[in-house]
Amino acid sequence: MSRSLVERKLTQVSARLKELRAELDVVEEQLAFFTDAADEARLRALVSETPLADREHADAQKHVVAMARHRDDIVKSIVELERAQDELLDRLGAEVR
């Protein structure tokens, strides 16, 4: 692979990493919000003991699970891109030698 191609791919990977890290920050904030909302809904369900409160808690918990799954997907993508970035940097370093 030519040096210019490696550098171009490295630039693309770096830009994508930056985007994913910013998205991860937002998703973690949203996850914290949904977790708090689910906790509040759980308490309301315990206190009121109504089917509606139970359903609201279940719905809130589904949001938490979905957001946690999304966060995990982003983290996985970041790890994969960091690995790709390391490989590209190794290639670039090998060409310099």
GISULCOR-V472367 format. One record per residue. N is the residue number from 0. D_LAST is the distance of its C-alpha to the last C-alpha in whole Angstrom. Layout:
N_D_LAST / N_D_LAST
This chain:
0_15 / 1_14 / 2_13 / 3_16 / 4_18 / 5_15 / 6_16 / 7_20 / 8_20 / 9_18 / 10_21 / 11_24 / 12_23 / 13_23 / 14_26 / 15_28 / 16_27 / 17_29 / 18_32 / 19_32 / 20_32 / 21_35 / 22_37 / 23_36 / 24_38 / 25_41 / 26_41 / 27_42 / 28_44 / 29_46 / 30_46 / 31_47 / 32_50 / 33_51 / 34_51 / 35_53 / 36_56 / 37_56 / 38_57 / 39_59 / 40_61 / 41_61 / 42_63 / 43_65 / 44_65 / 45_66 / 46_69 / 47_71 / 48_70 / 49_71 / 50_69 / 51_68 / 52_66 / 53_65 / 54_63 / 55_62 / 56_60 / 57_59 / 58_58 / 59_56 / 60_54 / 61_53 / 62_51 / 63_49 / 64_48 / 65_47 / 66_45 / 67_44 / 68_42 / 69_41 / 70_39 / 71_38 / 72_37 / 73_35 / 74_33 / 75_32 / 76_30 / 77_29 / 78_27 / 79_26 / 80_24 / 81_23 / 82_21 / 83_20 / 84_19 / 85_17 / 86_16 / 87_15 / 88_13 / 89_11 / 90_10 / 91_9 / 92_7 / 93_5 / 94_6 / 95_4 / 96_0
